[in-house]
């Protein structure tokens, strides 16, 4: 059975080596608010909505080369919001790892101090790409054109990520794409929107271009990241009702995909 259209993604939970360092980065560079903090953990978000939950594991090493998180993606409401963030990043010299036009969206990429991948993006109007998700790809992003949506990028205000920012999608590192598709499509009820052979797959519900990405670019045949690394602890899928959550829980049982990536189901 497909997931209900009103299903959404919730908070992504990560372990980090140094919580104060991470909180400084996420407040200053990304623009998230600290919603709660204590006992070596912190909740961050925008507009009062939790998007990220950090758990400190002192001295944890980056989890490169394992399955886990490729990136989580913060979806901004408007293109001008992306422009404001880009102008802020330029002024504050926030390092980017990439900038791409995906046809369905425009996206900026970076990594936090623990090498957790982050995407900040906005979606082009659904009418632009609906029914054409197969055209999704990667092209150079015209940063100047984005900045031209602001009257003066050098003085454009930035007070953090805006209300309405959501967790747009989660992209996973997996050991095998085909078995990942079988788990999420046949077990959990996501729709397969696009697949690049054994390299990557993109899945969703409600006709979105992708809520979940999975690739083997850095992780083919790899093991899950062990304890003591800065890693994905779990991500969250939020069902519209408790009854729908309980039905899905009874259907799948295991809240861990074949590559060891853990998720939780809430309502």
N, C-alpha and C positions, 0 to 999 in steps of 0.2 A: 504494500500500500504506500502511496506517495505521502510525504510529509505535508501537514496542513500548510496552506499558503501563508498563514500568519506566523509561522515559525520564524525565529530570528536567532542570531548569534548573541551570546552573552560575553562575560568577561573571559579573558585568557589569563591563565595562571602560570607564572614563570618563577624559577629560582634565580637568584642573583648573588654575586660574591660579596657585594658591599652595598647594603641598602641605602645609607646616606648618599653615596655616590650616584646610585640609580635615581633616587628621588630628585636630586639636584639636576640630573640630566633631563628627566621627564618633565620637570617643571619649567626649566629654563629653555631647553632646546625644543622639546615637542609641544609644550603648552598644555599639558594635562594638569588637572587639579588633584591635590592629595585629599581624598575624601575621609580616610581613616588611617591611623598608624598606631602600631603597638606590638610588643612581643615579637619583634623581628619580622613583622609583616606590614604591608601597606596596600591600601586600595586607592586606585587612581581612576579619574574619569573626566567627563565634560558635562556641564549642565546638570550635575548631580547624579549622573548615570555611571555606574562602575563599568569600566572597559578593560582594566588591567589590574591584576592582583600579583604582588611581588612577595616572595618568601626568601629571606636571607639564608644562604648557606655559606658562611665565611670562607673565603679562599677558593670558592668553586671555580674550576677552569671552564672556558668556553667548550660547548659540546659539539665542536666541529667534527665532521666525519661520521656522525651517528644519525639514526633516524630521529625525528622530532620536529621542531619548528623550522620552516624555511622563512616565513615571515607572517606576521599578523597585519591586517590592513584596516586603517582607520578611514572611514568614509565621511567626507565633509559634505555639507548640504549643497553648497554652491561653488561655481568656478572661482568667484571672487574670494571665497574662503581659502581655496588652494593658493591663489595669488598672494593673499596676505601672509599665509604661512611661508611661502617661498621668499617673499620680501624680507620677512623676519629672519629666515635662515641665512640669507645673503648678508644682512647687516650683522648678525651674530656669528657669522662664519661657522655655521653648523655643517659638518661634513656630510655630503650625500654620496651614496654608492651607485646611484643610477637615476635616470629620468626617462620615462617611456610613454609613448602614445600607444594604447592598446586597442584603438578603434572604439571599444565600448567605454573607455575611461582614459583619464590622464593621471599619471602616477609618478610620485617621487619616492625614492628608496634610500634607506639609511640603516645603520646598525647602532645599537646601544652599546654601552661599555662592556657588556658581556657577550657581544656578537649576536644578540637576538636581532633577527631581521624585522624591519618595520617598513610598511608602505603607507603613505598618506596620499589619498586620491579623491577624485570626484567622478561621478558617473555622467557621461553624456546622456541626454534625455532618452528614455526607453524607446521612444519612437524611432530614434536614430539607429538602434542596433537590434531591436527585437526581431527574432526570426533570422538573424544574420550572425549569431554568435560564432559560427564557423569562421568568420572573417577576423576574429580576435587574434591579434599577433603583437609584435613588438617593433615599434618604429621610434626614431628620435623624437623627443618631445620639444616643441617650440616654446622654450621658457619665456622668450621675449613677448610672444603673443599672449601668454597667460598674464604676465605682469602688466600688459597694456590694459587689462580690465580695471586697473587701479588708476586714479587720477595722478598720483605721485608715489611710486613704489618706495622711494627713499624715506618718505615721511608717513607712510601708511601705518596706522595703529595696529598693534597686535596684543590682544589681551588674553591670549590662550585659545585653545580650540573651541569653536562655537558650540552653543546649545544645538542639539540635533546631530552631533557627531555620533556615529555608531560603529560597531565592529562589522565592517562590510564583508570581510571574508578571512579565512585562515588558510594558509598554504603550508602543507606538510612536506617534510622529507620522509620518504618511504623506501622500503627495501625492494618492493615489487609493485608496479603500477596495476597490473591486471588483477592481482589478488586484492588490492586496495579497492578497485572499482567493484569487484564482486561483493566485498563487505559493505560498502556504503550504498551501492545501488540496490543490490538484491536483499541485503539485510536491513538497512536503515531506511531505505525508500527515497534516496536522492536520485535525481535525474542526471544522467551523463550528458553534458552539454558539448564537450569536445575532448578529443584524446589525440595525443601525439605519440602514437605507437607505444613502445615500452618506456617512453621517457616521462610523460606527464599526462594528467587527466584533470578535467575541471567539471565539477558537479554542483548541483543546486536544487532548490525547490522553487515553486511559484514562477518558473520561467526566467529567473535571474541568470546573468551570464556565469557567475560562479560564487557560491558561498564557501566552497571547499576546493582547494587545489592540492595536487599531490604530484611529486616528481622524484626521480631517482638521480638527478644530475650530480648530487654530492653524496648519495647514500645507497646506491644499488647494492643489495645484499648485506647491508650494514645492520648492526645490532642497535637496540635502543640505547640512548644516553644513560650512563650509570649514575647512581647516587654520587654526590660530590661534584657534579658538573652543573653549570648554569644552563638549565634545560627547560623544555616545556613540561609542566606538571600536568596540566589538563586544559582543555578549552571547553566552552559551554554552549550547548544547544538548548534554546528556550522554546518549549511547546506552548501553544495558546492556553491549554487547560490542564489541570492535574490528571483528569481522566485520560486525555490523549498521551500524556507523559507515561502514566502507568501502563497503558496498553502497549506502548512502544517498548518500555522496559521489559515487559513480559515476553515480547516478541523476540528481542535480540539477546537479552541476558548479559552478554559481555560488553562492557563499556571501554574496550580497548581494541584498537584495530590490529590487523595482522603484523604491523610494524612496531607495535607496542605503544602507539600514540593513544593516550587516555583522554576521554571526554566525559562530561556529565550531562545529564538530561534534567532540566528543571522546568517549572511552569510559572 
